[in-house]
């Protein structure tokens, strides 16, 4: 019975990782370490790890400083960009404050223009992401960008990053990705052993852990605890409809969508978003002798809506709908995020071709639409 008491505390510990990580970031920097901030899963963390640097996600997910951002940015811009810029400009994000370098990427026009303004008050390096991954040439372009980032890190921090260093970092990141995959695969059980929201706390919180070895151990341990508790009759959850959540990045304010789904009679059993399976589904090929080529293929295969065509995302959705035996798909799109908004047409086709129910939700970082979300998602789940 001791495990029963431990699990909720562990979920909350990961949930608070972003907050408590502020102090760890301070300690990390005071120890003479380098911290690299990024806004996207396309940034190859292995290069930073190879020189002993820490990495942290800088995306801000609340509407607290959107007003500050709108002094410089258009109001009809997606909330993720405005929130990220607002926190950076106002210097209210400790992770941004402690970051020695920000690595951006051209995943959308709004972000790449934001980085131009951000570069006025913080060192920013922007990776030029190809618009697709259907030819050998696009992989060569991305490989060249990865090498350019490696050279930028060496020049900025007076470090030498060897291929052996990168291979060791690849091995460590692959182990972390596998630990994350093994953890969220517990949701294949029916009923699942935990709620989707509790699992999300771990998935999201893990992105704010600086010590990868320690994080891997924690992820493995919590998986074992979940599976052990699942054997106890008093911990059995009731059966409910199973939901796959896809679309824009989830976290912070948009966790209201997860809550609205689970408070109205369903479980989120798979997160296809950047904070879920999309980023960790594929490992870097350790057998490839060209480490830069291996990195290029892994990262360019991420099924982001900025890719055209984006068959990688559709293939992932088809596989996961089957593997996780989902009843319905909720496609969450942030206001003014045009790539994901347009792609809902194709996602809906893929979902309905698989015989599953589909609903599209448009939202922002405010709380004003919680009632509407509850009404729509409640009706959707009842239909299931």
N, C-alpha and C positions, 0 to 999 in steps of 0.2 A: 504493500500500500504506500510505501514511501515514494515510489515513482509517481504515483498519482498526484502527490503534492508538489513534486518537482517540476513537472512539465509546464504548468501555467507560468511558473516563474521563469523558466527558460524561454518561453515564447515572449514574455515581456522583456527579458534581457535583450533579445535580438531586436525587439520593437524599439527599445531605447538606445540601440547601438549608434544611431545617427547622433543622438544628443550626447551620450557618454563619449562618443568618438571625438568630440571637440577637445576634451581634456587629453585624450590619448594622442590626438594630432599635435597638441601643444608639447606634450612630453616627447613625442617622436621628433619634432623639430628641435627642441632643446637638446636632444641627444646628438645633434649635428647631422641629422638625416635630411634627405631630399624628398619633397612631396610633389607629385605630379597630379594635377586636377584634370578631369575630362568630363565631357557632357554626353558621351555616346559609347555604345558597346563596340563600335568600329575601331576604337583606339586600342592598338595591340599592347596590352599591359605588360607583356613579356619583356619588352624593351626596357621599360622602367625598372622592372624587377631584376633584370640582368645586371644593372649597375647598383643594385641595393637600395633603390628608391621605393617609396610607398606610392600607391595610387588611390585616388578617391573620386567618387562621383560628385559632381558639383550641381547637377540639376536641382533647381528649387521647385517645390511643389505646393506653394500656398499663394494666396492673393494678397498677402500682407504688404508687399512692396511693388505691386504692379503699377500703382499710381506714380511711384517714383520713376519707373521704367518709361511710362507714357509721356514723361517730359521730353524724352529723346526718341522714343519709338512710336510708330503708329498704333492707335488703339485697336484696330482690326487685325492684330497679330495674335498668334496662338499664345495661350497663357503660359505655356512652358518656357517660351522664349522671354516673354516679358518678366516672368517671375525670376528666371535665372539672371537676367540682366539687372533687374531691380536690386536683388540681393547683392550682386557683385558691385554695382555702382555705389550703393549705400554702405558697402563694406559690413553688411550684417550677417554674412555667411562665414563662420570661422574657418571652414575648409578652404574657401576661396582666399581668405586672408593668409592662411599658412602655406598655400600652394606656391611653389617657386616658379612653376610654369603651367600654363593652361594649354592643353592640346584640344583643338577643335577639329571639325570635319565639315565638309560641304554636303550634309544630308538634306538640307533644304535652303532655299534662298534667304529665308528670314534669319536662320542661324548664321550663315556665312557673312551676311551684312552686319549682324550683331557683333560678330567677332572683330570686325573692323573697328567698331566703336570701343569694344572692350579692350582692344590692344592699346588704347590711349592711356589706360591706367593699370595694366597688368601685362607682363610678357605672355604673348599668345602665339602658338604655332598651329597653323591650319593645314590639315591633310586634305589634299584634293581627291575626293572620292569619285571614282568613275560612276556613270549613271546606270551601268548594267554589268553583268558578269557572264555574258554569253559567248565571248570570244577570248582567245588566248591573249590578245592585245590588251584587254581590260585588266587581266590578271598581271600582266607585265607593268602596266601603269601603276597599279596598286602596290606591287612589289617595289617599284621605284620610290613610291611615297613612304613606304615602310623604311627603306634604306635612308631616305632623306630625314625621317624622324630620328633614326638612330644617330645619324651624323649631327643633327641639331642637339640632341642630348649630350653627345660627347663634347661638342664645342661649348655649349652653355655651361656645363658643369665640370669641364676639364677631366673627363673620364674616358676610359677605353672600354668599349663593350665588345667582347670577343664572341665568336659564334658559339663557343663552348658555354659561355655565360648564358647566351640566349637559349641554348638547348636545355640547360638546367632549369631555366625559368619556364620554358615550355612544359617540361615534365611536371613542375610544381603546379602550374595553372591547369594542366590537364587533370591532375589529381583533384584539384579543387572543383573543377567543372563536373567531374564524375561523382564526387561526393554530393554536389547539389542535385544532380540528376537522380542519384540513388534515393535521395531524400524525397523529392517530389513524386517519385514513382510509388511511394506508399499510398498515394491517392488513387491508384488503380484498384485498390480494394473496394468492395461494395457491400455495406456502406464504408466510406473512408474512415480511417482511425482518428482523424482530427478534422476540424473545419478548415476550409480553404483560407479563411482569414488568419487563423493561427499559423498555418504553413507559410502564408505570405510574409508574416512578420519575420520569419527566419530567412526567406529568400531575399527580402529587401534589406534586412539588417546585415546580412553577410557581405554586402557591398561596401560596408563601412568598417570592415575589419582589416587592420594593417598587417597583422602577422598571419600569413597564409597557412603556415604549418599548424598554428594554433586553431585557426578557423576550420581547417579540414578535420582536425580531431573533434571539434565541437559538433560539426555537421554529422559526422559518423556516430557520435555518442547520442545525439538527439534522435537520430533515425532508429537506433537500437531501443531507446526508451519508448518511442512511439509504438514500435512493433511489439515490445514487451507488454505495454499497457493494453494493446488491442486484444490481447488474449484474455483479459479479465472481463467477465460478463457484465460487471457494473459500469464498464467504460464503453460498451457498445452504443454507437450512435444509431438513430433510426434511419431507415432508408428514405432518401429524398431524390428528386430529380438532380441530374448531374450536369453541370455547366462548364463549358470551356470559355474563358475570357480572352478576347483578342483585341487588337487595336493599338492605340497610342500607349506610351509608357504609363504605368500605374504606380502610385505612391503618394503619400501625403494626402492632399485634399481629395484626390480621386479614389482613395480607399472607400469613399462613400458608396461607390458602385458595388464593391465587394460586399459591404455591409447590407446594402439594399437587396442584393441577391440572396444572401444567407439569412437575413431577417425575415424574408418572405417565402421561406420554405424550400430552398435548394442549397446545394454545395457547389462551390467553385473547385473543380477537381484538377484543372490544368490552366496555367497562365502562359499564354503564347507570347505575351508582350515582352518588351526588352528586359524587364525585371524578372522574367520567368524563363521559359524554355528556349526562346529564340536565340539568346546569346550563348547558351551553354550546351545546346543540343549537339554541336559538332566539336570535336577536339582537333588540335593541331596534329598533323600527321608526323609522328616522331621518326618514322622510317624514311622520310624524305631527306636526302643528304643536303639539299639546299634549304636551309632554315628560313630564309626570307620568302622563298616560293611557298613553303608550307604555311607560313603565317598569312601570306597573301590569299591563298585558297581558303583557309579557315574563315578569315574575317570577311572576305568579299562574298562568302556564301550565306551571310546573315540575311534573312528574308525581310529586310526593311522596305517600307513602301516607297522609298526613294529609288529603289531599283526598278528598271523598266526594260523588259518585263520582269515580273516578280514571282516567277513560278516556284521559287524556293519556299516562299511563305505558304503558297497554296498546297504544295506537297506536304509541308509540315502540318498544316491544318488537317489534311486528309488522314495522315497517319495518326495524329493524336486524337482525333474524333473517334477513330476505331479502337486504338489502344486503351483509351480511358472510358470507352463505352458511354459517351456523353449523350444526353437527351436534347440539349440545345446549346447554341452559341450566342454569346453577348459580345457585340462588336462596339467597343467604346472609342469614340473619336472626340478629340478636343476641338473646340470651336476654332475655326480658321486654319485647321491643319488640313490643307487641301490634298496632299498625297494620300493620307489615310481615308479622307472623306470620299474621294473619287474611287478608291480601291474597294469601298464597301460593296459596290456593284458586283465585282468579281467574287469577293468573299461570300456574298449571299448566294451566288450561283453554285459555288463549291459546296457550301453547307447544305443547300437544298438538294443538290445532286446526290449527296450522301444520305439523304432521307432524314436530316435533322432540322429542328426548328431554329429560326434565326431572328434576332432583333438588333437594330442599330440604336445606340444611345449617343447623343451629342451632349457634351457637358463642358464645364470650365472649372476653375479652382474656387468658386464661391460655394456657399451653402444654400443659395436661394432656390435651387432646383431639386432639393432632396425630396420634397413632397411629390413632385412630378416623376422623379426616378422611381420612387416607391410604388406609385400607382401603375406605371407602365411595366415595371419588372414583376410586380405582383400578378398582374393580368397575364403576362407571358408565362410565368411559372405555373399558374393555375391551368393554363392551356396544355402544358406538358403533362 
